[in-house]
Amino acid sequence: MSGTGDDGFTLLEMLVTLAVVGLVASIGFPVVQSSFDRLELDRAVTDTRYAVRSARALAISRGQRVQLVRLEDGSLSAAGTVFAAAPAKSVTITLPTVGLTFYPGGEALAGEVALRARGTERRIVVRADGLVE
């Protein structure tokens, strides 16, 4: 049966198949990438909220003023304790210039934290009573 010509795929069939696979992959990749970016941003928001609440709790428990600041590597720290590791490279965190300040009674110097990832922005608002919105 080797003379029938049905022993495999032709070069043209292989090239068409590869072109279709490449087209589907090029359409799907941006969707997958944006999903990963959204997950990284969500994680950074969760970590930042934790850091803000932890800095407030630290001010209350120590009975002293505490500032939450962004370190050079992007992590968030208060009173020498790192509360949130640096976010993914696609995420940018912007704190007020002086950081977020919390007082022993739990109050805060109200401010906002902006988190951005490839065109998407989320904001965390710290009210004067120290609570997070």
Phi, psi and omega in degrees: 000009181286350182267003184279339180086006180256035185273352183180198181262149176278163178300320180297317178298318178296316180294320178295317179298315179296322179295318179294316178298318178297321179294314179297318179295319181292332177282321184283331184301312179300325179294315179295317180298317180293328176295317177296319178299318180295320177296319178296320179293317178300318179295318179297322178296315179299313179297321181291318176301317178299315181298319180296312180295323180292321178296319177297314180297324178294319179297318180293313184291326179273345181068033179215163179292138180227137177247133173266121183233160176263124179279170183302326181279359178098350179287162180250130187224148175218129178052040176081001179251127177275120182260338180216128178292166178301138179287173176303155183300336181280352183253133177245131178249130178239119177257164170304155184309319182268007184083190175256128183253131177240144183251163185304332179277002181095350179290167180219158167280105189308145180190180182230148172243127178254135177237129182231143174211112176043058174091350178255137181231140174233147179235140174246121183256128175255119181280170181296335178277003176089356181276154184258134176258000000 
